């Protein structure tokens, strides 16, 4: 396997980890006022992600840095073409971080209500943007012979991408509800379970609707045929498994199955794209590939050596953090959220 291929796989792993970890983060943020009826309950909801949300976002920073360093042409075309969407994503992440830390700085209900609204909105924007981005990567975008995006933001709001955005939003909402059922105090966990049961049906419907539309709106069905391979099939089976586990309230297994769906769905997108990284709808020959969008060999070698030493440390630290904060939150715990 060549170094560009290695870094393509690594970027896929980083995005899969980001979507899994930040998926329940965003889901919890969207559910704050619906699960927490009082200020104390809303603080408890936020406390379930309080110690880990900022560490989870490191996966996005790492993935973005790896993309910039390993595939500068892909990074440039992606950011220029999806500029408005990524600007909204960045604004949402900034507002979300401020809201999570600032809501407790003043005890006035109006103050905390405004920050709660900010948490909900800023948690909903990222899954919508990522759903649009991933769908358009599969669908293809207008790229010219120089690798420049020549469309507009309206081009990205096609029906296929909108279904992808809704599917991603609902999947993260389900992921967050299942996480709350595992981590929130019991009265709140019961509400989270009811939300997961209701949202789960719609998440499943839109997930498979997106899969079906992929056979009509992308060229990968013609390349791969009706059988997309074991990983996409396992992603679909794990999504169905969540629906069977919820009635029995096997929440731990349901959360695991939902996480598998998110991870394998992300991997499926990268598998479907490979060896292309951005498909040109104007001329397939103008598409960006793993080889023509990669950095020079020396840069990739240096990056690989650094990653071999740094990545295990990051993974070990994050595993330790989750182990320390593994217990269920109590309504009697003191928080600063």
C-alpha positions as CSV (number, residue, x, y, z in Angstrom):
1,X,0.0,0.0,0.0
2,X,1.4,3.4,-1.0
3,X,1.6,6.3,1.5
4,X,-1.3,8.3,-0.1
5,X,-3.4,5.2,0.4
6,X,-2.3,4.9,4.0
7,X,-3.2,8.5,4.7
8,X,-6.6,8.1,2.9
9,X,-7.3,5.2,5.3
10,X,-6.1,7.2,8.3
11,X,-8.4,10.2,7.4
12,X,-11.3,7.8,7.0
13,X,-10.6,6.4,10.5
14,X,-10.3,9.9,12.0
15,X,-13.6,11.0,10.5
16,X,-15.3,7.8,11.6
17,X,-14.1,8.4,15.1
18,X,-15.2,12.0,15.0
19,X,-18.7,11.1,13.8
20,X,-19.0,8.4,16.5
21,X,-17.9,10.6,19.4
22,X,-19.3,13.9,18.3
23,X,-22.4,12.2,17.1
24,X,-23.7,11.6,20.6
25,X,-22.3,15.0,21.7
26,X,-24.5,16.7,19.1
27,X,-27.4,14.5,19.9
28,X,-27.2,15.4,23.6
29,X,-27.0,19.1,22.7
30,X,-30.1,19.0,20.6
31,X,-32.0,17.3,23.4
32,X,-31.1,19.6,26.3
33,X,-34.5,21.4,26.7
34,X,-36.5,18.3,25.8
35,X,-34.9,15.9,28.3
36,X,-34.3,18.5,31.0
37,X,-37.5,20.1,32.2
38,X,-35.8,22.2,35.0
39,X,-32.5,24.0,35.1
40,X,-31.1,21.3,37.4
41,X,-32.1,18.6,34.9
42,X,-30.7,20.5,32.0
43,X,-27.4,21.0,33.8
44,X,-27.4,17.2,34.4
45,X,-27.9,16.6,30.7
46,X,-25.0,18.8,29.8
47,X,-22.9,17.2,32.5
48,X,-23.1,13.9,30.6
49,X,-20.9,15.3,27.9
50,X,-19.2,18.1,29.9
51,X,-15.9,16.3,30.6
52,X,-15.5,14.9,27.0
53,X,-17.1,17.1,24.4
54,X,-14.0,19.3,23.8
55,X,-11.7,16.2,23.5
56,X,-14.1,14.7,21.0
57,X,-13.7,17.7,18.8
58,X,-9.9,17.1,18.6
59,X,-10.8,14.3,16.2
60,X,-12.1,16.9,13.7
61,X,-9.1,19.1,14.2
62,X,-6.8,16.2,13.6
63,X,-8.8,15.0,10.6
64,X,-8.7,18.5,9.1
65,X,-5.0,18.9,9.7
66,X,-4.3,15.5,8.2
67,X,-6.4,16.3,5.1
68,X,-4.6,19.6,4.7
69,X,-1.1,18.1,5.0
70,X,-1.7,14.8,3.1
71,X,-4.1,16.0,0.3
72,X,-3.7,19.8,-0.1
73,X,-5.5,19.8,-3.5
74,X,-8.5,17.9,-2.0
75,X,-8.5,20.3,1.0
76,X,-8.4,23.4,-1.2
77,X,-11.2,22.3,-3.6
78,X,-13.3,21.0,-0.7
79,X,-13.0,24.2,1.4
80,X,-13.5,26.5,-1.6
81,X,-16.5,24.6,-2.9
82,X,-18.2,24.0,0.5
83,X,-17.1,27.3,1.9
84,X,-20.4,28.6,3.1
85,X,-21.4,25.3,4.7
86,X,-18.0,24.9,6.4
87,X,-18.2,28.6,7.6
88,X,-21.6,27.7,9.2
89,X,-20.0,24.7,10.8
90,X,-17.2,26.7,12.2
91,X,-19.5,29.3,13.6
92,X,-21.7,26.6,15.2
93,X,-18.7,25.0,16.8
94,X,-17.6,28.3,18.3
95,X,-21.0,29.2,19.6
96,X,-21.5,25.7,21.0
97,X,-18.3,25.8,23.0
98,X,-19.1,29.2,24.4
99,X,-22.6,28.3,25.2
100,X,-21.6,25.1,27.1
101,X,-19.2,27.1,29.3
102,X,-21.1,30.4,29.6
103,X,-24.6,29.2,30.5
104,X,-23.7,28.8,34.2
105,X,-22.0,32.2,34.5
106,X,-25.3,33.9,35.4
107,X,-28.2,32.3,37.4
108,X,-30.9,34.4,35.6
109,X,-33.4,32.1,33.8
110,X,-33.4,34.3,30.7
111,X,-29.6,34.1,30.4
112,X,-29.6,30.3,30.6
113,X,-32.5,30.0,28.3
114,X,-30.7,31.9,25.6
115,X,-27.6,29.7,25.9
116,X,-29.8,26.6,25.9
117,X,-31.3,27.7,22.5
118,X,-27.7,28.4,21.3
119,X,-26.7,24.8,22.4
120,X,-29.6,23.3,20.5
121,X,-29.1,25.2,17.3
122,X,-25.3,24.9,17.3
123,X,-25.6,21.2,17.9
124,X,-28.0,20.7,15.0
125,X,-26.0,22.6,12.4
126,X,-22.9,20.3,12.2
127,X,-24.8,17.1,11.4
128,X,-26.8,18.9,8.7
129,X,-23.6,20.3,7.2
130,X,-21.7,17.0,7.3
131,X,-24.7,15.2,5.9
132,X,-24.8,17.7,3.0
133,X,-21.0,17.4,2.5
134,X,-20.8,13.6,2.5
135,X,-23.8,13.3,0.2
136,X,-22.3,15.8,-2.3
137,X,-19.0,14.0,-2.2
138,X,-20.8,10.8,-3.3
139,X,-23.0,12.7,-5.8
140,X,-20.2,14.7,-7.3
141,X,-19.8,18.4,-7.8
142,X,-18.8,20.7,-10.7
143,X,-15.0,20.7,-10.8
144,X,-13.1,22.1,-13.8
145,X,-9.8,20.9,-15.3
146,X,-7.7,22.9,-12.9
147,X,-9.4,21.3,-9.9
148,X,-11.5,24.3,-9.0
149,X,-15.1,24.2,-7.8
150,X,-17.2,26.1,-10.3
151,X,-20.7,25.7,-8.9
152,X,-22.5,27.7,-6.2
153,X,-23.8,26.8,-2.7
154,X,-27.2,26.1,-4.3
155,X,-25.7,23.2,-6.2
156,X,-25.1,21.5,-2.9
157,X,-28.7,21.7,-1.9
158,X,-29.9,19.0,-4.2
159,X,-32.6,16.5,-3.1
160,X,-30.1,13.7,-2.5
161,X,-28.0,15.8,-0.3
162,X,-30.9,17.1,1.7
163,X,-32.0,13.5,2.4
164,X,-28.5,12.8,3.5
165,X,-28.5,15.8,5.9
166,X,-31.8,14.7,7.5
167,X,-30.6,11.1,7.8
168,X,-27.4,12.3,9.5
169,X,-29.3,14.7,11.9
170,X,-31.7,11.9,12.9
171,X,-28.9,9.4,13.3
172,X,-27.0,11.7,15.6
173,X,-30.2,12.5,17.5
174,X,-30.8,8.8,18.1
175,X,-27.1,8.3,19.1
176,X,-27.4,11.1,21.7
177,X,-30.7,9.8,23.1
178,X,-29.1,6.4,23.6
179,X,-26.1,7.9,25.2
180,X,-28.3,9.9,27.6
181,X,-30.2,6.7,28.5
182,X,-26.8,5.2,29.6
183,X,-25.4,8.3,31.3
184,X,-28.2,10.6,32.6
185,X,-30.0,10.2,36.0
186,X,-32.8,7.7,35.9
187,X,-35.8,10.1,35.5
188,X,-34.0,11.7,32.5
189,X,-32.8,8.4,31.1
190,X,-36.5,7.3,30.9
191,X,-37.3,10.4,28.8
192,X,-34.2,9.8,26.6
193,X,-35.4,6.2,26.0
194,X,-38.8,7.4,24.8
195,X,-37.1,9.9,22.4
196,X,-34.8,7.2,21.1
197,X,-37.7,4.9,20.5
198,X,-39.6,7.6,18.5
199,X,-36.6,9.0,16.7
200,X,-35.2,5.6,15.9
201,X,-38.0,4.8,13.5
202,X,-37.5,8.0,11.4
203,X,-33.7,7.6,11.6
204,X,-34.0,4.1,10.1
205,X,-36.4,5.3,7.4
206,X,-34.2,8.1,6.2
207,X,-31.1,6.0,6.5
208,X,-32.4,3.4,4.1
209,X,-34.0,6.1,1.9
210,X,-30.5,7.6,1.5
211,X,-29.1,4.2,0.6
212,X,-31.8,3.6,-2.0
213,X,-31.3,7.1,-3.5
214,X,-27.5,6.5,-3.7
215,X,-28.2,3.9,-6.4
216,X,-29.9,6.6,-8.5
217,X,-27.9,9.8,-7.7
218,X,-24.3,8.5,-7.7
219,X,-22.2,6.6,-10.2
220,X,-21.0,4.1,-7.6
221,X,-23.9,1.8,-8.1
222,X,-22.8,1.3,-11.7
223,X,-19.2,0.5,-10.5
224,X,-20.1,-1.7,-7.5
225,X,-23.3,-3.2,-8.7
226,X,-26.3,-4.1,-6.4
227,X,-24.0,-5.7,-3.9
228,X,-22.0,-2.9,-2.2
229,X,-19.8,-5.2,-0.2
230,X,-19.8,-6.4,3.4
231,X,-19.1,-3.1,5.2
232,X,-22.2,-1.2,3.8
233,X,-24.3,-4.3,4.4
234,X,-23.2,-4.5,8.0
235,X,-23.9,-0.8,8.5
236,X,-27.5,-1.5,7.3
237,X,-27.9,-4.6,9.5
238,X,-26.6,-2.7,12.6
239,X,-29.2,0.0,11.9
240,X,-31.9,-2.6,11.9
241,X,-30.5,-4.2,15.0
242,X,-31.1,-0.9,17.0
243,X,-34.8,-1.2,16.2
244,X,-34.9,-4.8,17.7
245,X,-32.9,-3.9,20.8
246,X,-34.9,-0.8,21.8
247,X,-38.2,-2.6,22.7
248,X,-36.2,-4.8,25.1
249,X,-34.4,-1.8,26.4
250,X,-31.0,-3.3,25.7
251,X,-29.6,0.2,25.6
252,X,-25.9,-0.6,25.9
253,X,-26.1,-2.9,22.9
254,X,-28.4,-0.5,21.0
255,X,-25.8,2.3,21.6
256,X,-23.1,0.0,20.3
257,X,-25.1,-1.0,17.2
258,X,-25.9,2.7,16.5
259,X,-22.2,3.5,16.8
260,X,-21.3,0.7,14.5
261,X,-23.8,2.1,12.0
262,X,-22.1,5.5,12.1
263,X,-18.6,4.1,11.8
264,X,-19.3,1.7,9.0
265,X,-21.4,4.2,7.1
266,X,-18.5,6.7,7.2
267,X,-16.1,3.9,6.1
268,X,-18.6,3.0,3.3
269,X,-18.5,6.6,2.0
270,X,-14.7,6.5,1.8
271,X,-14.8,3.0,0.2
272,X,-17.3,4.1,-2.4
273,X,-15.2,7.2,-3.3
274,X,-11.8,5.4,-3.5
275,X,-9.6,6.0,-5.5
276,X,-11.5,9.2,-6.1
277,X,-11.7,11.9,-3.4
278,X,-13.9,14.4,-5.2
279,X,-16.0,13.5,-8.3
280,X,-16.3,16.0,-11.1
281,X,-19.8,16.1,-12.7
282,X,-18.4,18.1,-15.6
283,X,-15.8,15.5,-16.7
284,X,-14.8,12.3,-14.9
285,X,-11.2,12.9,-16.0
286,X,-11.2,16.1,-14.0
287,X,-11.9,14.3,-10.7
288,X,-9.5,14.5,-7.8
289,X,-8.0,11.2,-6.8
290,X,-5.9,9.8,-4.0
291,X,-2.8,10.0,-6.2
292,X,-3.2,13.4,-8.0
293,X,-4.3,15.2,-4.9
294,X,-1.6,13.9,-2.5
295,X,1.4,15.7,-1.1
296,X,4.9,14.8,-2.1
297,X,6.4,11.6,-0.8
298,X,8.8,13.3,1.7
299,X,6.0,15.1,3.4
300,X,4.0,11.9,3.7
301,X,6.9,10.0,5.2
302,X,7.5,12.7,7.8
303,X,3.8,12.8,8.7
304,X,3.7,9.0,9.0
305,X,6.6,8.9,11.5
306,X,5.0,11.7,13.6
307,X,1.6,9.9,13.5
308,X,3.1,6.6,14.7
309,X,4.3,8.3,17.9
310,X,1.5,10.8,18.6
311,X,-1.7,9.0,17.7
312,X,-1.3,6.2,20.3
313,X,-0.8,8.8,23.0
314,X,-3.9,10.7,22.0
315,X,-5.9,7.5,21.9
316,X,-4.6,6.4,25.3
317,X,-5.4,9.8,26.9
318,X,-9.0,9.8,25.5
319,X,-9.6,6.2,26.6
320,X,-8.4,7.2,30.1
321,X,-10.8,10.2,30.1
322,X,-13.8,8.0,29.3
323,X,-12.8,5.5,31.9
324,X,-12.5,8.2,34.6
325,X,-16.0,9.7,33.7
326,X,-17.7,6.3,33.0
327,X,-20.3,6.5,35.8
328,X,-23.9,7.7,35.4
329,X,-24.5,11.3,36.3
330,X,-26.5,12.1,39.5
331,X,-28.9,15.0,40.0
332,X,-27.1,15.7,43.3
333,X,-23.6,16.1,41.7
334,X,-22.1,19.6,41.7
335,X,-21.5,21.0,38.2
336,X,-20.5,24.3,36.7
337,X,-22.6,23.9,33.5
